[in-house]
Amino acid sequence: MRNLNLDQLQTLIAIADLGTFAAAAQALHLAPPTISLHIKELESRMEATLLVRGRRQAELTSAGQVLVHEGRKLLRASDDLVERVQRHASGREGVVRVGVSAGVSTRLLPLMLEALSRRSPGVEVRLEAVSSAESVKRLSAGTLDVAVVASPQAAGADIHLQPWRNDPLVALLPASWEAPDLITPEWLSQRRWASFSAPTQMHGLIANWFAQAGYTPRPFLALTYPGALKSLAAASQSAALLPLEEVEDQLNSTEVQIRHLQPTLMRPMAVAHRLQPDLNPAVDSVLKVLAEFGSEKPA
């Protein structure tokens, strides 16, 4: 179509629907001469007669019928495009690539995604399981938009790190074990225990916890999936060292028992994203949901 004007197309469709120039003018809040001018210019562009004025109403020619039929699709597509642009601009639509390390809670993650889908159903989150160090590199390279990482974390000037959560680690023990109220490195070093594999932040934290008390025990199993670690304790195979928020759903379980550690061991995490003059609204929507599930106050 040659430089098709959507206002003129809408005028033609209004005449087709309402039957007269006068009715179209009233519906579109335009002066009758403007309606006539729209049709004249549209016919000039199409190089075809689109309307024939009768005594009572205007009728479409065969060319006009084709234009009205296809024009309705064009106007709907135009409206859809405007709506989609507005959804992107408001953060209600878009794709956000989020990197998550092994320490990110498998209990909190579904809750966060559910909250985002309620608030911004058009935002698609693509999760990628990567280490914290790799996440920061990929943020700088532009292949990730947001990352939940271990803290502290070395980051360049182009990356913003916001403290997110600082959860205590606990021991998830089989219900059949006789255990003290507080679990010490000495007590746990003499029993089977499992936790995250190297080189995760959790592995380093736990190794240092034992080392400060003078112990260097090896774990019974080293895994990267919190659910598997919880299953080991439930099956009476070993203790599992996990963040408290990860095992809160086990507080009333008859298969396991939860004990705090002595000395206390904390697992700090942060949310990272690239610093940009104009933050992608969809990314901002994800950051706001993450903030709601954090335990640290924004700086």
C-alpha positions as CSV (number, residue, x, y, z in Angstrom):
1,M,0.0,0.0,0.0
2,R,1.3,3.4,-0.9
3,N,1.8,5.6,2.2
4,L,-1.4,4.4,3.8
5,N,-2.7,6.8,6.3
6,L,-4.3,5.0,9.3
7,D,-6.7,7.9,10.1
8,Q,-8.0,7.8,6.5
9,L,-8.3,4.1,6.7
10,Q,-10.3,4.4,9.9
11,T,-12.6,6.9,8.2
12,L,-13.3,4.5,5.4
13,I,-14.1,1.7,7.9
14,A,-16.4,4.0,9.8
15,I,-18.3,4.9,6.7
16,A,-18.6,1.2,5.8
17,D,-19.9,0.4,9.3
18,L,-22.3,3.3,9.7
19,G,-23.4,3.8,6.1
20,T,-23.1,7.6,5.7
21,F,-20.4,10.3,5.7
22,A,-22.4,12.2,8.3
23,A,-22.6,9.3,10.7
24,A,-18.9,8.6,10.4
25,A,-18.1,12.3,11.0
26,Q,-20.2,12.2,14.2
27,A,-18.6,9.0,15.4
28,L,-15.0,10.1,14.7
29,H,-15.7,13.7,16.0
30,L,-14.6,15.1,12.7
31,A,-16.1,17.8,10.4
32,P,-17.9,16.5,7.3
33,P,-15.5,18.2,5.0
34,T,-12.6,16.4,6.7
35,I,-14.3,13.0,6.2
36,S,-14.7,13.8,2.5
37,L,-11.0,14.9,2.3
38,H,-9.9,11.7,3.9
39,I,-11.7,9.6,1.3
40,K,-10.5,11.7,-1.6
41,E,-6.9,11.4,-0.5
42,L,-7.2,7.7,0.3
43,E,-8.7,7.0,-3.2
44,S,-5.8,9.0,-4.7
45,R,-3.3,6.9,-2.9
46,M,-5.0,3.6,-3.8
47,E,-5.6,4.8,-7.4
48,A,-9.0,3.3,-7.1
49,T,-12.6,4.3,-6.4
50,L,-13.5,3.0,-2.9
51,L,-17.0,4.4,-2.3
52,V,-20.1,5.2,-4.3
53,R,-22.4,7.7,-2.7
54,G,-26.1,6.6,-3.0
55,R,-29.2,8.6,-2.0
56,R,-29.4,7.2,1.4
57,Q,-25.9,5.8,2.1
58,A,-22.5,5.2,0.7
59,E,-21.6,1.8,-0.6
60,L,-18.2,0.2,-0.9
61,T,-16.9,-0.8,-4.3
62,S,-15.2,-4.2,-4.7
63,A,-11.8,-2.4,-4.2
64,G,-13.2,-0.7,-1.1
65,Q,-14.4,-4.0,0.3
66,V,-10.9,-5.5,0.0
67,L,-9.3,-2.4,1.6
68,V,-11.8,-2.5,4.5
69,H,-11.4,-6.2,5.1
70,E,-7.6,-6.0,5.2
71,G,-7.6,-2.6,6.8
72,R,-9.4,-4.0,9.9
73,K,-6.5,-6.4,10.3
74,L,-4.0,-3.6,9.9
75,L,-5.7,-1.5,12.6
76,R,-5.8,-4.4,15.0
77,A,-2.1,-5.1,14.4
78,S,-1.4,-1.4,15.0
79,D,-3.3,-1.4,18.3
80,D,-1.5,-4.6,19.3
81,L,1.8,-3.0,18.5
82,V,1.1,0.1,20.6
83,E,-0.1,-2.1,23.5
84,R,3.1,-4.2,23.3
85,V,5.3,-1.2,23.2
86,Q,3.5,0.2,26.2
87,R,3.8,-3.1,28.0
88,H,7.6,-3.1,27.4
89,A,7.9,0.5,28.5
90,S,6.0,-0.2,31.8
91,G,7.9,-3.4,32.6
92,R,4.9,-5.6,32.0
93,E,6.5,-7.5,29.1
94,G,10.0,-8.6,28.2
95,V,12.6,-11.3,28.6
96,V,15.0,-11.1,31.6
97,R,18.0,-13.5,31.8
98,V,18.6,-14.3,35.5
99,G,21.7,-16.2,36.7
100,V,21.3,-18.2,40.0
101,S,24.0,-19.9,41.9
102,A,23.8,-23.2,43.7
103,G,22.9,-21.5,47.0
104,V,19.7,-19.9,45.8
105,S,16.8,-21.4,47.6
106,T,14.7,-23.9,45.7
107,R,11.9,-23.0,48.1
108,L,12.1,-19.2,47.5
109,L,12.7,-19.4,43.8
110,P,9.2,-20.7,42.8
111,L,7.6,-18.2,45.2
112,M,9.4,-15.3,43.5
113,L,8.5,-16.5,40.0
114,E,4.9,-16.9,41.0
115,A,4.9,-13.3,42.5
116,L,6.4,-12.0,39.3
117,S,3.9,-13.8,37.1
118,R,1.0,-12.3,39.0
119,R,2.3,-8.8,38.8
120,S,3.9,-8.8,35.4
121,P,2.5,-11.8,33.4
122,G,4.2,-10.7,30.2
123,V,7.7,-10.8,31.7
124,E,9.5,-14.0,30.9
125,V,12.3,-15.0,33.2
126,R,15.0,-17.3,31.8
127,L,17.0,-18.9,34.6
128,E,20.5,-20.0,34.1
129,A,22.4,-22.0,36.8
130,V,25.9,-20.5,36.9
131,S,28.5,-19.8,39.6
132,S,28.6,-16.4,41.2
133,A,31.9,-15.4,39.6
134,E,30.7,-16.5,36.2
135,S,27.4,-14.5,36.7
136,V,29.4,-11.3,37.3
137,K,31.4,-11.8,34.2
138,R,28.3,-12.5,32.1
139,L,26.6,-9.4,33.5
140,S,29.5,-7.3,32.3
141,A,29.4,-9.0,29.0
142,G,25.7,-8.4,28.6
143,T,24.7,-12.0,28.4
144,L,22.8,-11.9,31.8
145,D,20.5,-9.1,33.0
146,V,20.2,-10.0,36.7
147,A,22.1,-12.4,39.0
148,V,21.7,-13.7,42.6
149,V,25.3,-14.2,43.8
150,A,27.4,-15.1,46.8
151,S,28.6,-12.1,48.8
152,P,31.1,-10.5,49.0
153,Q,31.8,-10.6,45.3
154,A,34.3,-8.7,43.2
155,A,32.5,-6.6,40.7
156,G,33.5,-3.9,38.2
157,A,32.3,-0.3,38.1
158,D,29.6,-1.3,35.6
159,I,27.9,-3.7,38.1
160,H,25.7,-2.8,41.0
161,L,25.6,-5.2,44.0
162,Q,22.7,-4.9,46.4
163,P,22.8,-7.0,49.6
164,W,19.8,-9.4,49.4
165,R,19.7,-12.0,52.2
166,N,21.9,-13.1,55.1
167,D,20.6,-16.4,56.4
168,P,22.0,-18.6,59.1
169,L,23.1,-22.1,58.2
170,V,21.6,-25.0,60.1
171,A,22.0,-28.8,60.4
172,L,19.2,-30.9,59.1
173,L,19.5,-34.2,60.9
174,P,17.7,-37.5,60.7
175,A,14.9,-37.7,63.3
176,S,16.5,-40.8,64.8
177,W,19.7,-39.2,65.7
178,E,20.4,-38.1,69.3
179,A,21.7,-34.6,68.9
180,P,22.5,-31.6,71.2
181,D,20.6,-28.4,70.9
182,L,23.5,-26.7,69.1
183,I,25.7,-28.5,66.6
184,T,29.4,-27.8,66.9
185,P,32.2,-28.6,64.4
186,E,33.6,-31.2,66.8
187,W,30.3,-33.1,67.1
188,L,29.5,-33.0,63.4
189,S,33.0,-34.0,62.3
190,Q,32.5,-37.4,63.9
191,R,29.3,-38.1,61.9
192,R,28.2,-38.3,58.3
193,W,27.3,-34.9,56.8
194,A,26.7,-33.6,53.3
195,S,26.6,-30.1,51.7
196,F,27.3,-28.2,48.6
197,S,30.3,-29.2,46.4
198,A,33.3,-27.0,45.5
199,P,33.8,-24.3,44.4
200,T,30.5,-22.9,45.7
201,Q,30.3,-20.3,48.4
202,M,28.6,-22.7,50.7
203,H,31.5,-25.2,50.4
204,G,34.0,-22.5,51.4
205,L,31.9,-21.3,54.3
206,I,31.5,-24.7,55.8
207,A,35.1,-25.7,55.3
208,N,36.2,-22.5,57.1
209,W,33.7,-23.2,59.9
210,F,35.3,-26.5,60.5
211,A,38.8,-25.2,60.1
212,Q,38.4,-22.4,62.6
213,A,37.7,-25.1,65.2
214,G,40.7,-27.2,64.1
215,Y,38.9,-29.8,62.0
216,T,39.1,-30.8,58.3
217,P,36.5,-33.5,57.8
218,R,35.4,-34.6,54.3
219,P,31.7,-34.6,53.5
220,F,29.8,-37.9,53.1
221,L,28.4,-36.4,49.9
222,A,28.9,-33.1,48.0
223,L,26.0,-32.1,45.9
224,T,24.7,-28.9,44.2
225,Y,20.9,-29.4,44.6
226,P,19.4,-28.5,48.0
227,G,16.5,-30.9,47.5
228,A,18.9,-33.9,47.3
229,L,20.6,-32.8,50.5
230,K,17.3,-32.6,52.3
231,S,16.4,-36.1,51.0
232,L,19.6,-37.5,52.5
233,A,18.6,-36.4,56.0
234,A,15.0,-37.6,55.6
235,A,16.3,-41.0,54.5
236,S,18.6,-41.1,57.7
237,Q,21.7,-41.2,55.5
238,S,23.5,-38.2,56.8
239,A,23.1,-34.7,58.2
240,A,22.8,-31.8,55.7
241,L,24.1,-28.3,56.2
242,L,21.7,-25.8,54.6
243,P,20.4,-22.2,55.0
244,L,17.6,-22.0,57.4
245,E,15.2,-20.5,54.9
246,E,15.7,-23.6,52.7
247,V,14.5,-26.0,55.4
248,E,11.7,-24.0,56.9
249,D,9.2,-26.2,55.2
250,Q,10.6,-29.1,57.3
251,L,9.9,-27.5,60.7
252,N,7.0,-29.9,61.4
253,S,8.4,-32.9,59.7
254,T,8.6,-36.2,61.6
255,E,11.5,-37.4,59.5
256,V,14.1,-34.7,60.3
257,Q,15.1,-32.3,63.0
258,I,16.7,-28.9,62.7
259,R,19.5,-27.7,64.8
260,H,21.4,-24.4,64.8
261,L,25.2,-24.3,64.6
262,Q,27.6,-23.1,67.2
263,P,29.4,-20.9,66.4
264,T,26.8,-19.3,64.1
265,L,27.5,-19.5,60.4
266,M,25.8,-17.0,58.0
267,R,25.3,-17.2,54.3
268,P,25.2,-13.7,52.7
269,M,23.9,-13.2,49.2
270,A,23.5,-10.2,46.9
271,V,21.5,-9.2,43.8
272,A,23.6,-7.9,40.9
273,H,22.7,-6.1,37.7
274,R,24.4,-3.9,35.2
275,L,24.4,-0.1,35.8
276,Q,22.6,1.5,32.9
277,P,21.3,5.1,32.3
278,D,17.9,3.7,31.4
279,L,17.2,0.5,33.3
280,N,15.1,-1.9,31.3
281,P,11.6,-1.8,32.9
282,A,11.2,-5.6,32.7
283,V,14.5,-5.9,34.6
284,D,13.3,-3.4,37.1
285,S,10.2,-5.5,37.7
286,V,12.3,-8.6,38.4
287,L,14.5,-6.5,40.8
288,K,11.5,-5.3,42.7
289,V,10.2,-8.8,43.2
290,L,13.6,-10.0,44.4
291,A,13.8,-7.1,46.9
292,E,10.5,-8.2,48.4
293,F,11.9,-11.6,49.2
294,G,15.2,-10.2,50.6
295,S,16.1,-9.8,54.3
296,E,18.5,-7.0,53.8
297,K,17.4,-3.3,53.6
298,P,18.4,-1.5,50.4
299,A,21.3,0.9,50.8
